[in-house]
Amino acid sequence: MDLLRTKSIEQSIADTDEPEYQLKKSLTALDLTVFGVGVVIGAGIFTLTGRVAHTMTGPAIILSFILAAVCCALAAMCYAEFSSTVPVSGSAYTFSYAALGEFFAWVIGWDLILEMFLAASVVAQGWSAYFGVLLENFGIVIPEQVAYGGVIDLPAVVLICILGFLIAFGIKESMRVNMVLVAIKLFIVLFVIFAGLQFVNPANYTPFVPAPQATETVTGWTQPLLQALGGGAPMAFGWGGVVAGAALVFFAYIGFDVVATTAEETKNPARDLPIGIIATLVICTILYGAVALVVTGMVPYQDLDPSAALANAFVAHGQGWMATLISAGAVAGLTTVVLTLMVGATRVIFAMSRDNLLPMSLAKVHPKHRTPSRITVIVTVICALVAGLTPVGMLEEMVNIGTLSAFVLVSVGIPVLRIRRPDLKRAFKVPFSPVLPILSALICLYLMLNLSVETWLRFLVWMAIGLAIYFLWSGHHSRLQTGKALHPDLEKTLRENH
């Protein structure tokens, strides 16, 4: 079993023409940008802004957002180069298969499954909390046993089931719903910016970078791994707090990589995927920075509500109806995040199943809608169970470590693939390679080291399960290992004409 054997780009592209496993090409650059903005602008802008400004950065949180955006931009460029060169479902999994080999592809695919399953479930629970608050504003109270934090989180389960039906019905139909919800979310975000300007007090920006202070050192399993390894105690505020804040708000940008999972359903992936990925990042950075400036200008950072800063900033100025409107926007906004993450999860599993690293029977698409309906059912059921029955609370960091590990491998894969396949046509190229891709990998690794010890332990357990599956079944049955590649004649033709 050759662990480092790669799957050729031509073979990956040829696989997409197999009728039983062929997805419908219907997405444009606009669809992809809306898709990306839909998943990136979510819990981060509604909750993370206030928490980080209150505890870590003060008004300088905008600098943290910019610094995190620069880090994400490096990874985004790597994704853009890969996705325009390898327009196949699977995102980082497919890229790693081409550049680093099957074993690393399995590892990253397994990481992405962890990321997207847990992320969809966690965000669905957050949606349930906002939904409950919104209903209470209209005098409707969900029974405690079936509400957020109850025995079963029924609203979260219902949301995931409805979205699962939409995804199974068709990717274009899902995007139409997503576009409407993203429009509502963007309206709310712009409303916060422009309505909040009238309540901004310039005095609240002083000091812009509060004096640094040591925070209470976290010990044991919950301390950051870097601290456990002797990296020193964490600091809040000051320039150290700005950098630490960037490590936190970085996760508000997570999701732009999901755009790459739809490569196979894009009409012109070489042009549209780089546009979709980079436009998503630019739009979200501008909106995050504007919201951060307005909210910290409306309320002194010491008085910001860490859990619902946007809504409560307006409550502090006696604008209760505005707070209700913002809560409604949060409900719409988080809906798009769950939808996009579920789409991403189905496409990663689809790509792995088509390669027979997971049972190939899962990858067959619906004859009419051309969507992976079997996988969609599985994703929907698992996400609904996790969101409805599990106190996810401490598992959010698992999402982050799965994402960052994917970023590391994608970044490393860029210079590797350029060496292995310099002949490939690349519609988009990362500038200053290999310097920028290596810098991207190092930054992502640094952020991983800032996650807690217990997160790393859970991650290692998840990886151990994945490795057991690979060595006991997947590695022996994959199409690459057994030689059962799709369309060998087509692969030969593509290679000759490339």
Secondary structure, 3 states (H helix, E strand, C coil): CCCCCCCCHHHHHHHCCCHHHCCCCCECHHHHHHHHHHHHCCHHHHHHHHHHHHHHHHHHHHHHHHHHHHHHHHHHHHHHHHHHHCCCCCCHHHHHHHHCCHHHHHHHHHHHHHHHHHHHHHHHHHHHHHHHHHHHHCCCCCCHHHCCCCCCCHHHHHHHHHHHHHHHHCHHHHHHHHHHHHHHHHHHHHHHHHHHHHHCCHHHHCCCCCCCEECCCCCHHHCEHHHHCCCCCCEECHHHHHHHHHHHHHHHCCCHHHHHHHHHHECCHHHHHHHHHHHHHHHHHHHHHHHHHHHHHHCCHHHCCCCCHHHHHHHCCCCHHHHHHHHHHHHHHHHHHHHHHHHHHHHHHHHHHHCCCCCHHHHCCCCCCCCCHHHHHHHHHHHHHHHHHCCHHHHHHHHHHHHHHHHHHHHHHHHHHHHHCCCCCCCCCCCCCCHHHHHHHHHHHHHHHCCEHHHHHHHHHHHHHHHHHHHHHHHHHCHHHHCCCCCHHHHHHHHHHC
